Amino acid sequence: MWCMKRTNIYLGDVQSTALDQVAHAQGISRAELIRQLIDRSIGTSGGADLDADLAAIRESFGVLHEEDISFGRGPDERSRHLDRVASQ
Protein backbone atom coordinates (compact mmCIF):
# COMPACT_ATOMS: atom_id res chain seq x y z
CA MET A 1 0.00 0.00 0.00
CA TRP A 2 1.28 3.42 -0.99
CA CYS A 3 0.96 6.08 1.69
CA MET A 4 0.85 9.82 1.00
CA LYS A 5 0.89 12.86 3.22
CA ARG A 6 -1.15 15.91 2.39
CA THR A 7 0.84 19.11 1.93
CA ASN A 8 -0.46 22.60 1.19
CA ILE A 9 1.61 25.10 -0.77
CA TYR A 10 0.96 28.58 -2.10
CA LEU A 11 1.40 29.13 -5.83
CA GLY A 12 1.39 32.28 -7.87
CA ASP A 13 -1.22 32.67 -10.61
CA VAL A 14 1.35 32.03 -13.34
CA GLN A 15 2.64 28.90 -11.62
CA SER A 16 -0.86 27.55 -11.05
CA THR A 17 -1.89 28.16 -14.66
CA ALA A 18 1.30 26.62 -16.03
CA LEU A 19 0.91 23.53 -13.86
CA ASP A 20 -2.70 23.10 -14.94
CA GLN A 21 -1.80 23.42 -18.63
CA VAL A 22 1.02 20.88 -18.45
CA ALA A 23 -1.01 18.46 -16.34
CA HIS A 24 -3.93 18.69 -18.77
CA ALA A 25 -1.63 18.14 -21.77
CA GLN A 26 -0.18 15.03 -20.09
CA GLY A 27 -3.56 13.77 -18.95
CA ILE A 28 -2.65 13.74 -15.26
CA SER A 29 -3.73 15.67 -12.19
CA ARG A 30 -1.91 18.75 -10.97
CA ALA A 31 -0.94 16.80 -7.82
CA GLU A 32 0.60 13.97 -9.87
CA LEU A 33 2.53 16.47 -11.99
CA ILE A 34 3.88 18.17 -8.85
CA ARG A 35 4.93 14.77 -7.43
CA GLN A 36 6.72 13.90 -10.68
CA LEU A 37 8.49 17.27 -10.80
CA ILE A 38 9.61 16.93 -7.18
CA ASP A 39 10.87 13.38 -7.83
CA ARG A 40 12.87 14.58 -10.82
CA SER A 41 14.34 17.56 -9.03
CA ILE A 42 15.48 15.70 -5.91
CA GLY A 43 16.26 12.39 -7.59
CA THR A 44 13.72 10.12 -5.91
CA SER A 45 11.87 8.90 -9.00
CA GLY A 46 13.34 5.43 -8.96
CA GLY A 47 16.35 5.96 -11.17
CA ALA A 48 15.44 9.08 -13.12
CA ASP A 49 18.76 10.89 -13.21
CA LEU A 50 19.13 14.14 -15.14
CA ASP A 51 22.87 13.67 -15.67
CA ALA A 52 22.31 10.16 -17.02
CA ASP A 53 19.50 11.40 -19.28
CA LEU A 54 21.67 14.20 -20.66
CA ALA A 55 24.58 11.79 -21.19
CA ALA A 56 22.31 9.44 -23.13
CA ILE A 57 21.14 12.30 -25.33
CA ARG A 58 24.73 13.45 -25.97
CA GLU A 59 25.83 9.91 -26.83
CA SER A 60 22.96 9.47 -29.29
CA PHE A 61 24.00 12.38 -31.51
CA GLY A 62 25.40 11.16 -34.81
CA VAL A 63 24.16 7.59 -34.35
CA LEU A 64 21.66 7.92 -37.19
CA HIS A 65 23.20 9.16 -40.42
CA GLU A 66 21.28 10.99 -43.10
CA GLU A 67 21.93 8.12 -45.51
CA ASP A 68 20.03 5.81 -43.16
CA ILE A 69 16.83 7.81 -43.52
CA SER A 70 14.56 6.97 -46.42
CA PHE A 71 11.40 8.90 -47.04
CA GLY A 72 10.45 6.82 -50.06
CA ARG A 73 10.75 9.84 -52.27
CA GLY A 74 12.91 10.13 -55.34
CA PRO A 75 14.69 13.25 -56.50
CA ASP A 76 12.36 16.09 -57.37
CA GLU A 77 12.83 19.67 -58.54
CA ARG A 78 13.22 20.98 -55.00
CA SER A 79 15.93 18.50 -54.06
CA ARG A 80 17.76 19.18 -57.32
CA HIS A 81 17.58 22.92 -56.59
CA LEU A 82 18.92 22.39 -53.04
CA ASP A 83 21.77 20.26 -54.42
CA ARG A 84 22.66 23.04 -56.89
CA VAL A 85 22.59 25.69 -54.14
CA ALA A 86 24.71 23.53 -51.81
CA SER A 87 27.35 22.96 -54.47
CA GLN A 88 27.84 26.68 -55.21
N, CA, C and O of each residue as an XYZ file, in Angstrom:
352
protein
N       0.838     -1.185      0.000
C       0.000      0.000      0.000
C       0.880      1.244      0.000
O       1.860      1.334      0.740
N       0.508      2.195     -0.843
C       1.282      3.422     -0.991
C       0.669      4.491     -0.110
O      -0.529      4.756     -0.206
N       1.449      5.097      0.729
C       0.958      6.082      1.686
C       1.417      7.473      1.259
O       2.568      7.660      0.865
N       0.521      8.436      1.338
C       0.846      9.821      0.996
C       0.488     10.717      2.158
O      -0.391     10.412      2.964
N       1.194     11.832      2.221
C       0.889     12.857      3.216
C       0.417     14.096      2.474
O       0.988     14.484      1.454
N      -0.611     14.695      2.990
C      -1.150     15.909      2.387
C      -0.261     17.094      2.740
O       0.152     17.257      3.888
N       0.028     17.922      1.732
C       0.841     19.112      1.925
C       0.178     20.265      1.192
O      -0.256     20.109      0.051
N       0.098     21.396      1.824
C      -0.457     22.596      1.193
C       0.682     23.535      0.844
O       1.596     23.740      1.643
N       0.624     24.105     -0.354
C       1.611     25.095     -0.774
C       0.877     26.261     -1.424
O      -0.252     26.116     -1.894
N       1.521     27.398     -1.444
C       0.963     28.579     -2.097
C       1.664     28.753     -3.436
O       2.892     28.733     -3.514
N       0.869     28.924     -4.490
C       1.396     29.125     -5.833
C       0.940     30.466     -6.366
O      -0.155     30.939     -6.060
N       1.799     31.068     -7.169
C       1.390     32.276     -7.874
C       0.440     31.917     -9.010
O       0.357     30.757     -9.414
N      -0.275     32.915     -9.523
C      -1.223     32.673    -10.608
C      -0.547     32.055    -11.832
O      -1.096     31.145    -12.454
N       0.630     32.543    -12.174
C       1.346     32.032    -13.345
C       1.754     30.578    -13.121
O       1.622     29.748    -14.020
N       2.246     30.272    -11.931
C       2.638     28.896    -11.616
C       1.441     27.957    -11.678
O       1.521     26.874    -12.256
N       0.340     28.376    -11.082
C      -0.858     27.549    -11.048
C      -1.377     27.281    -12.465
O      -1.724     26.148    -12.800
N      -1.428     28.309    -13.278
C      -1.894     28.159    -14.661
C      -0.975     27.251    -15.449
O      -1.437     26.382    -16.189
N       0.339     27.449    -15.295
C       1.302     26.620    -16.025
C       1.190     25.155    -15.618
O       1.211     24.266    -16.470
N       1.070     24.907    -14.324
C       0.915     23.525    -13.856
C      -0.347     22.888    -14.433
O      -0.319     21.745    -14.888
N      -1.453     23.631    -14.411
C      -2.705     23.098    -14.938
C      -2.600     22.786    -16.431
O      -3.119     21.767    -16.887
N      -1.941     23.643    -17.183
C      -1.796     23.423    -18.627
C      -0.961     22.180    -18.912
O      -1.333     21.360    -19.752
N       0.153     22.039    -18.226
C       1.024     20.884    -18.447
C       0.336     19.602    -17.996
O       0.391     18.586    -18.690
N      -0.310     19.646    -16.838
C      -1.014     18.462    -16.336
C      -2.109     18.037    -17.309
O      -2.264     16.850    -17.597
N      -2.861     19.004    -17.811
C      -3.925     18.693    -18.774
C      -3.343     18.075    -20.044
O      -3.872     17.091    -20.561
N      -2.259     18.654    -20.539
C      -1.631     18.139    -21.766
C      -1.126     16.713    -21.575
O      -1.139     15.922    -22.519
N      -0.683     16.377    -20.370
C      -0.177     15.033    -20.087
C      -1.258     14.077    -19.614
O      -1.013     12.880    -19.458
N      -2.462     14.608    -19.384
C      -3.563     13.765    -18.947
C      -3.433     13.277    -17.511
O      -3.882     12.182    -17.172
N      -2.816     14.100    -16.674
C      -2.647     13.739    -15.263
C      -3.144     14.887    -14.396
O      -3.381     15.991    -14.886
N      -3.298     14.618    -13.111
C      -3.729     15.670    -12.191
C      -2.571     16.620    -11.883
O      -1.402     16.296    -12.093
N      -2.931     17.794    -11.381
C      -1.912     18.749    -10.966
C      -1.052     18.133     -9.863
O       0.168     18.299     -9.863
N      -1.679     17.422     -8.924
C      -0.942     16.803     -7.816
C       0.076     15.787     -8.338
O       1.213     15.746     -7.867
N      -0.332     14.966     -9.312
C       0.598     13.974     -9.869
C       1.758     14.662    -10.571
O       2.906     14.237    -10.440
N       1.464     15.729    -11.319
C       2.529     16.475    -11.988
C       3.507     17.034    -10.965
O       4.719     16.936    -11.155
N       3.002     17.617     -9.889
C       3.878     18.171     -8.848
C       4.737     17.068     -8.237
O       5.927     17.273     -8.002
N       4.143     15.889     -7.974
C       4.928     14.775     -7.427
C       6.036     14.367     -8.399
O       7.171     14.131     -7.985
N       5.706     14.284     -9.692
C       6.722     13.904    -10.684
C       7.833     14.937    -10.759
O       9.008     14.577    -10.836
N       7.477     16.219    -10.737
C       8.495     17.274    -10.796
C       9.393     17.257     -9.565
O      10.604     17.450     -9.673
N       8.804     17.029     -8.405
C       9.614     16.930     -7.179
C      10.544     15.731     -7.264
O      11.727     15.842     -6.943
N      10.022     14.578     -7.694
C      10.869     13.384     -7.827
C      12.048     13.642     -8.751
O      13.178     13.259     -8.448
N      11.783     14.291     -9.876
C      12.872     14.585    -10.825
C      13.891     15.537    -10.230
O      15.095     15.360    -10.415
N      13.414     16.543     -9.518
C      14.341     17.563     -9.030
C      15.195     17.087     -7.869
O      16.326     17.547     -7.714
N      14.679     16.169     -7.043
C      15.483     15.701     -5.908
C      15.963     14.267     -6.089
O      16.563     13.687     -5.184
N      15.694     13.698     -7.266
C      16.260     12.392     -7.587
C      15.650     11.223     -6.862
O      16.365     10.277     -6.531
N      14.351     11.243     -6.598
C      13.719     10.120     -5.912
C      12.748      9.353     -6.802
O      11.896      8.621     -6.299
N      12.865      9.511     -8.109
C      11.871      8.903     -9.000
C      12.262      7.502     -9.438
O      11.864      7.057    -10.514
N      13.021      6.814     -8.635
C      13.341      5.432     -8.962
C      14.299      5.291    -10.126
O      14.102      4.445    -10.998
N      15.333      6.110    -10.144
C      16.354      5.959    -11.166
C      16.389      7.075    -12.193
O      17.313      7.129    -13.005
N      15.409      7.964    -12.181
C      15.440      9.082    -13.122
C      16.565     10.011    -12.710
O      16.511     10.621    -11.643
N      17.571     10.120    -13.539
C      18.757     10.895    -13.210
C      19.031     11.843    -14.356
O      19.316     11.406    -15.472
N      18.948     13.144    -14.091
C      19.126     14.139    -15.137
C      20.474     13.999    -15.823
O      20.544     14.059    -17.050
N      21.541     13.813    -15.065
C      22.869     13.669    -15.670
C      22.924     12.457    -16.594
O      23.504     12.528    -17.677
N      22.329     11.357    -16.176
C      22.307     10.158    -17.018
C      21.468     10.387    -18.270
O      21.830      9.930    -19.355
N      20.344     11.094    -18.121
C      19.500     11.401    -19.280
C      20.251     12.271    -20.279
O      20.228     12.010    -21.482
N      20.917     13.308    -19.772
C      21.670     14.198    -20.662
C      22.826     13.463    -21.332
O      23.111     13.701    -22.506
N      23.489     12.581    -20.606
C      24.584     11.793    -21.188
C      24.053     10.899    -22.303
O      24.697     10.764    -23.343
N      22.899     10.295    -22.102
C      22.310      9.435    -23.133
C      21.963     10.243    -24.375
O      22.155      9.772    -25.496
N      21.461     11.441    -24.186
C      21.136     12.302    -25.330
C      22.407     12.674    -26.080
O      22.452     12.604    -27.308
N      23.460     13.079    -25.324
C      24.728     13.455    -25.973
C      25.309     12.286    -26.766
O      25.795     12.465    -27.883
N      25.255     11.088    -26.180
C      25.830      9.911    -26.833
C      25.043      9.499    -28.073
O      25.586      8.835    -28.956
N      23.778      9.883    -28.151
C      22.960      9.475    -29.290
C      23.193     10.339    -30.524
O      22.843      9.929    -31.630
N      23.773     11.520    -30.362
C      24.001     12.379    -31.514
C      24.960     11.720    -32.498
O      26.018     11.219    -32.117
N      24.574     11.731    -33.754
C      25.403     11.157    -34.806
C      25.209      9.671    -35.003
O      25.826      9.097    -35.900
N      24.380      9.024    -34.205
C      24.161      7.592    -34.352
C      23.431      7.296    -35.657
O      23.769      6.345    -36.362
N      22.438      8.105    -35.972
C      21.664      7.925    -37.187
C      22.200      8.878    -38.241
O      22.193     10.093    -38.043
N      22.656      8.345    -39.342
C      23.201      9.158    -40.416
C      22.114      9.467    -41.426
O      21.150      8.715    -41.569
N      22.277     10.572    -42.121
C      21.282     10.993    -43.097
C      21.044      9.916    -44.148
O      19.923      9.768    -44.634
N      22.076      9.164    -44.504
C      21.929      8.123    -45.514
C      21.007      7.005    -45.037
O      20.437      6.278    -45.850
N      20.859      6.867    -43.720
C      20.034      5.807    -43.156
C      18.543      6.126    -43.225
O      17.703      5.249    -43.024
N      18.220      7.388    -43.512
C      16.831      7.809    -43.520
C      16.294      7.758    -44.943
O      16.866      8.351    -45.857
N      15.197      7.047    -45.118
C      14.557      6.972    -46.420
C      13.116      7.421    -46.291
O      12.350      6.882    -45.493
N      12.763      8.406    -47.080
C      11.396      8.902    -47.038
C      10.577      8.348    -48.200
O       9.433      8.750    -48.410
N      11.172      7.419    -48.957
C      10.451      6.819    -50.060
C      10.149      7.802    -51.169
O       9.158      7.658    -51.885
N      10.985      8.779    -51.306
C      10.745      9.840    -52.275
C      11.981      9.988    -53.144
O      13.094     10.122    -52.636
N      11.791      9.963    -54.410
C      12.905     10.129    -55.335
C      13.254     11.593    -55.501
O      12.600     12.466    -54.930
N      14.294     11.859    -56.291
C      14.695     13.247    -56.504
C      13.573     14.025    -57.196
O      12.947     13.530    -58.133
N      13.335     15.217    -56.734
C      12.360     16.091    -57.369
C      13.018     17.436    -57.643
O      14.204     17.616    -57.363
N      12.271     18.365    -58.181
C      12.826     19.667    -58.545
C      13.398     20.395    -57.328
O      14.445     21.036    -57.427
N      12.727     20.301    -56.195
C      13.218     20.984    -55.001
C      14.552     20.415    -54.548
O      15.473     21.169    -54.234
N      14.667     19.088    -54.511
C      15.931     18.497    -54.064
C      17.049     18.796    -55.057
O      18.195     19.006    -54.660
N      16.724     18.815    -56.331
C      17.760     19.181    -57.319
C      18.202     20.629    -57.118
O      19.391     20.935    -57.213
N      17.245     21.522    -56.841
C      17.581     22.925    -56.586
C      18.473     23.043    -55.349
O      19.469     23.766    -55.368
N      18.116     22.334    -54.275
C      18.925     22.387    -53.042
C      20.326     21.836    -53.273
O      21.293     22.354    -52.716
N      20.444     20.790    -54.089
C      21.766     20.259    -54.424
C      22.588     21.286    -55.186
O      23.785     21.430    -54.938
N      21.953     22.005    -56.115
C      22.661     23.036    -56.885
C      23.124     24.158    -55.964
O      24.261     24.620    -56.066
N      22.246     24.596    -55.065
C      22.588     25.693    -54.137
C      23.721     25.249    -53.207
O      24.633     26.031    -52.940
N      23.681     24.037    -52.723
C      24.712     23.529    -51.811
C      26.060     23.425    -52.486
O      27.092     23.589    -51.835
N      26.072     23.158    -53.778
C      27.351     22.960    -54.470
C      27.973     24.275    -54.932
O      29.088     24.269    -55.454
N      27.296     25.375    -54.759
C      27.843     26.681    -55.210
C      28.816     27.249    -54.230
O      29.360     28.330    -54.457
